[in-house]
């Protein structure tokens, strides 16, 4: 049985597409037919290139969205204004580093809205359009491969769109469960795997929830997992993926919460497939935590085996070695080779050269093939 490859979801957006997405995000008028043509062409190209790179479980690249966490404001009611970004706790003491990173990765030009009223579904049409475009691209260029589509988890929404309306975090989550559930179920009903993006379970300890103490943060993690489980209760667990990460940026990351403090909550979430960081210098060692954990038999591990913050192209032998760490304790059939994070989490933001994205994904495939040959 081959070792499958995938990635976390987002892929680089071209300049024209990025500018259109940002214009729409800022409320500017964008000609609908032109936007549709640009997005569909970008998704077609992304699916074709994923197939060429040997990706088995592919995405639409989130190319119809301005970002993985903030796109929901065009789909849900209850959001408005703009909240200035608070520097991540590990970057706050290093203003010169923040300037350098902004020069390399680009400015975060997207709108960071707040929750200012009751949250409810406004329209499902953008989700249905994403599905339609992706299915069309898969039929033409996907070579029969599986597809998955990303969606923000309820907890992620609270971490990026701070609560300025509800009396409690739990009340905010409860309405988000109801508002996001139709999107989740539409993706699954279309025959695609649903990936819930959940950096709120790790990264948010030093970003969106950094005002909480550790014990308070862990309590919030459990609340967010409970909300995720409620929102996906009608979707089989084997059709669900979840991604946890500590932030897709090059920084010291010395304020990251340790995996062992949140792993019980992560394993309590319904999705069968767990995608997580396992390649960057701050989290590669945590494969031992996964080995020591009491992993339910239905869980599939999709460790990040290539770094999404570096333009180094990992050698296939290194990828093979990293794969074998995980297959040594769960077997080849319960490991999917993946990436640490996305390659284009927001429009006009990211460090990886687009051409190198495809080189990295091709190296991932070669590393998985080498691991498979050694296991035969």
PEHU-V5382 format. One record per pair of residues at least 24 apart in sequence whose ideal C-beta (glycine too) atoms are under 8 Angstrom apart, sorted by sequence separation. I is the first residue (numbers start at 0). J is the second residue. If there is no record, write none. Layout:
I J
I J
This chain:
38 62
199 223
200 224
241 265
258 282
278 302
279 303
16 41
38 63
273 298
275 300
277 302
278 303
300 325
338 363
153 179
197 223
255 281
259 285
262 288
266 292
271 297
272 298
273 299
275 301
277 303
278 304
337 363
84 111
152 179
241 268
252 279
255 282
258 285
262 289
266 293
271 298
272 299
273 300
274 301
275 302
276 303
277 304
278 305
279 306
336 363
13 41
83 111
151 179
253 281
266 294
271 299
272 300
273 301
274 302
275 303
278 306
336 364
12 41
81 110
82 111
150 179
241 270
252 281
259 288
266 295
272 301
274 303
279 308
300 329
81 111
82 112
197 227
239 269
240 270
243 273
258 288
262 292
336 366
81 112
82 113
239 270
240 271
241 272
243 274
244 275
245 276
258 289
307 338
308 339
336 367
80 112
81 113
150 182
195 227
239 271
240 272
241 273
242 274
243 275
244 276
266 298
302 334
304 336
307 339
308 340
79 112
80 113
150 183
236 269
239 272
240 273
241 274
242 275
243 276
300 333
301 334
304 337
305 338
306 339
307 340
78 112
79 113
236 270
237 271
240 274
290 324
299 333
300 334
301 335
302 336
303 337
304 338
305 339
307 341
336 370
10 45
78 113
80 115
236 271
278 313
286 321
294 329
298 333
299 334
300 335
301 336
302 337
303 338
307 342
78 114
79 115
150 186
195 231
245 281
289 325
299 335
301 337
303 339
77 114
78 115
79 116
232 269
245 282
290 327
303 340
72 110
77 115
78 116
148 186
193 231
231 269
283 321
286 324
290 328
10 49
77 116
228 267
231 270
286 325
289 328
331 370
69 109
72 112
76 116
77 117
78 118
155 195
158 198
205 245
206 246
216 256
224 264
228 268
310 350
331 371
24 65
69 110
76 117
77 118
148 189
155 196
158 199
193 234
205 246
220 261
224 265
227 268
228 269
309 350
310 351
23 65
69 111
76 118
77 119
155 197
157 199
201 243
202 244
227 269
308 350
309 351
310 352
20 63
66 109
69 112
75 118
76 119
114 157
148 191
150 193
152 195
154 197
155 198
200 243
201 244
202 245
213 256
217 260
221 264
224 267
278 321
308 351
312 355
331 374
20 64
21 65
65 109
75 119
76 120
146 190
147 191
148 192
150 194
151 195
152 196
155 199
158 202
195 239
197 241
198 242
201 245
202 246
217 261
220 264
224 268
277 321
307 351
318 362
322 366
326 370
20 65
24 69
75 120
76 121
146 191
147 192
148 193
149 194
150 195
151 196
152 197
154 199
158 203
193 238
194 239
195 240
196 241
197 242
198 243
310 355
318 363
321 366
322 367
16 62
74 120
75 121
114 160
146 192
147 193
148 194
150 196
154 200
161 207
192 238
193 239
194 240
195 241
196 242
197 243
198 244
221 267
312 358
313 359
74 121
113 160
114 161
117 164
145 192
147 194
149 196
152 199
183 230
187 234
192 239
193 240
194 241
195 242
198 245
213 260
217 264
312 359
315 362
318 365
319 366
323 370
6 54
10 58
12 60
73 121
74 122
111 159
112 160
113 161
114 162
115 163
116 164
158 206
159 207
183 231
192 240
194 242
198 246
277 325
314 362
318 366
319 367
322 370
326 374
4 53
5 54
9 58
11 60
74 123
111 160
113 162
114 163
115 164
154 203
158 207
184 233
205 254
313 362
317 366
318 367
4 54
5 55
8 58
10 60
12 62
23 73
113 163
114 164
157 207
158 208
172 222
176 226
180 230
184 234
204 254
205 255
312 362
313 363
315 365
316 366
319 369
323 373
4 55
5 56
6 57
9 60
10 61
74 125
114 165
168 219
172 223
175 226
179 230
180 231
183 234
187 238
204 255
205 256
315 366
318 369
319 370
3 55
4 56
5 57
6 58
8 60
9 61
10 62
73 125
74 126
204 256
318 370
3 56
8 61
118 171
169 222
173 226
176 229
180 233
202 255
313 366
315 368
316 369
1 55
168 222
172 226
176 230
201 255
305 359
315 369
319 373
70 125
119 174
126 181
130 185
134 189
175 230
201 256
305 360
118 174
126 182
130 186
114 171
117 174
118 175
120 177
134 191
201 258
282 339
305 362
9 67
119 177
120 178
123 181
127 185
133 191
305 363
8 67
119 178
123 182
126 185
130 189
249 308
304 363
118 178
126 186
201 261
237 297
247 307
248 308
249 309
278 338
279 339
120 181
130 191
200 261
236 297
240 301
247 308
278 339
63 125
123 185
277 339
304 366
272 335
274 337
276 339
200 264
276 340
63 128
64 129
154 219
200 265
63 129
154 220
157 223
154 222
63 132
154 223
59 129
153 223
154 224
152 223
197 268
154 226
59 132
153 226
154 227
59 133
152 226
153 227
58 133
152 227
195 270
59 136
153 230
82 160
152 230
82 161
57 137
71 151
192 272
194 274
70 151
67 149
78 160
68 151
57 141
67 151
24 109
25 110
71 156
24 110
21 108
46 133
57 144
59 146
68 155
77 164
21 109
56 144
57 145
58 146
61 149
68 156
72 160
47 136
55 144
56 145
57 146
58 147
59 148
71 160
152 241
42 132
46 136
50 140
54 144
55 145
56 146
57 147
58 148
68 158
69 159
42 133
45 136
46 137
50 141
56 147
58 149
68 159
69 160
43 135
50 142
247 339
35 128
39 132
42 135
43 136
46 139
47 140
147 240
247 340
38 132
42 136
46 140
50 144
247 341
46 141
49 144
244 339
39 135
43 139
244 340
39 136
43 140
77 174
247 344
242 340
249 350
75 178
75 179
71 179
74 182
89 205
88 205
87 205
88 206
87 206
85 206
88 209
87 209
85 209
68 196
67 196
68 198
56 192
58 194
8 147
9 149
8 149
5 147
104 248
100 248
100 249
100 250
96 250
93 250
90 248
93 251
87 246
90 250
87 248
89 250
90 251
89 251
87 250
89 252
89 253
89 254
88 254
89 255
87 254
8 194
7 194
8 196
8 242
7 242
109 345
7 244
109 346
107 345
108 346
108 347
108 348
106 347
107 348
105 347
106 348
105 348
104 348
105 349
104 349
104 350
103 350
7 274
5 274
67 341
68 344
69 345
67 344
66 344
67 345
56 335
66 345
61 341
65 345
66 346
65 346
61 343
66 348
60 343
5 301
7 303
7 307
52 357
51 357
54 360
53 360
52 360
53 361
48 357
52 361
54 363
51 361
53 363
54 364
49 360
52 363
53 364
52 364
53 365
2 322
24 346
2 326
21 346
20 346
21 347
2 331
17 346
18 347
5 335
7 337
16 346
17 347
0 331
4 335
5 336
6 337
7 338
10 341
11 342
12 343
0 332
2 334
3 335
4 336
5 337
6 338
7 339
9 341
10 342
11 343
2 335
3 336
4 337
7 340
8 341
9 342
10 343
2 336
7 341
9 343
12 346
6 341
9 344
12 347
6 342
11 349
11 351
13 353
11 353
11 356
10 356
6 360
4 360
6 363
4 363
4 364
4 367
3 367
2 367
1 367
2 368
1 368
2 370
2 371
1 371
